[in-house]
Amino acid sequence: MEFLRPATWDEALAAKAENPSALPISGGTDVMVELNFDRHRPSALLDLNRITELTTWESGSYEGQQGEVIRLGAAVPYARITSELAGPLQGLSIAGNTVGSPQIRNRGTVAGNLGGASPAGDAHPALLAAGKDVFVEAASVRGTRLIAIDDFYVGVKRNSLEPDELIRAVRIPVASGPQQFSKIGTRNAMVIAVCAFGFALHPKNGTVGTGIGSAAPTPRRAAEAEQFLADELADRGLWQSGGLIGPAATQRFGELVAAASSPIDDVRGSASYRRHALAVMARRTLTWTWNEYTQSLRSAA
């Protein structure tokens, strides 16, 4: 196995162009497991750890995206997301705090989750819930293109990157309302999710966001549930009043989230359990975020 260690981003792109099958590695928290168990034996490893620009993040405005956006470098670890971006990226920060152990959170990255594209990746539900304005920056020697998060996942552990492309950053809108993340595992820590759910309120544009993990071939949003709840909040004037959503609407939201999933039976849980758990997590995250939202309205009054 060849080991490639570029010193600059341009060198990394050139190496990837010359060796399209080279597997990028930064944190290595998933890659090394695959190698150690001989599940994957790439022709080359492309080490990105010398490229310091990948370890930075910045906020600003970007063409095609509304409002303030966080441009998260591909090698920013979860530990820094939870400590530095808990406010602007609330859902992703909560999700990041559930990833593995402190050692893994100090190395693992969102771009690593995206590159592996496992439906059980903890970052995916939070990214989907953050809205349709989330984009992955994919770069190659041919240039840079933006991939909308809804178009990124194309199959089980498959993404829409071209063979010569590397993830440079992820552009995520700053949260305009409360966000949450919840997952269920076979124990409380160091576990792959049996299923996971991300949820976000977007009061600026009157929408809500959802993200389902580990309960379908790819991470996906619950589009019908999103539309139902957005209509409910708008039609009843709840965005302005902060009134109670009510048990009937909350129950229906959970049902629609569960219906949007497509789980399987496996060693970690049954399909029926995953659907039940998703409905419960949907109701709970909706309740938590709505309570936080109504409290913010009262504080501003």
C-alpha positions, 0 to 999 in steps of 0.5 A: 500500500502506498502512503501519500503525504502532500504538504499543500492542498494543491499537492493533495488534489494533484495526488488524488488526480493521479491516484483516484483510488487513494483513500483520504485519511485525516482523523482515521477513526473509521478508516483504521477500523476498516483497515484493521479488520481487512474490510478495505485495502486501498491501493494508497492512503492520502494523508491530509494532516499536513494541510492546516487550512482544512483545520479552520472554520470561518463565518460569512456570507456566500453566494447562493446561501441566505444569511450567515454561514459557517464554512467548516474545514474538512479536518475540524474535529468534533471536539472543536465543533462542540466547544467553539460552535455550540451556538451557531451549529447547535444540532451538529454540536449536540450530535458531535458530543455523542460520537464515540469517546473523547479520543475519537471526538478529538480526531473524527470529523464531519468530512470523514462521516460524509466521505464514508457516507454510512447511514449510521454516521452521527453528523448526517441527521444534523446536517440534513436538519440544518436545511437545504442550504447546506453544501459540501465543497468538493474540489479537484484539479478541475475546480470546485463544485458545491453539492447540496446535502440532499444530493450528496448521499446516493446509496449505502456508504456511497456519496456523489463525489467524483473519483478525483474529488476531495471534500474541502469544507462544509457550508452550514447556515447559522442556526436561526432557531433551536436545534436538537439531535437524539440517538438510540444505541445498545448502550449509552456510549461508544456505540453505533446508533440503532437509529438517530434523529436530527431536528431544527426550527427555522423561524426566519423562513418558517420551516422545520428540518429533519434528518433520519439516521441508521434507519434507511439505506442512506441518511434522509429527511422526513419531507412530509413530516416537515411540511405538516409541521411547518403548515401547522405552525403557520396556519395556527400562528404559532411562530408568532404566539409561541402557543402550545402545539398540542399532543395531536399534532406532536403525535402526527409529526412522530408518525410521519417521521417513522413512516419516512424511514425504511429500516431493516432488521439486524443485530442492533435492532429490528425494523419495527423497533427503529420505527417506534424509536424514531417516532418517540425521538421526533416527538421529544426533539420537537417538544424540547426545541419548541420549549426553547423557542417559546422561552426565547419569545418570552425573553424577547418580549 
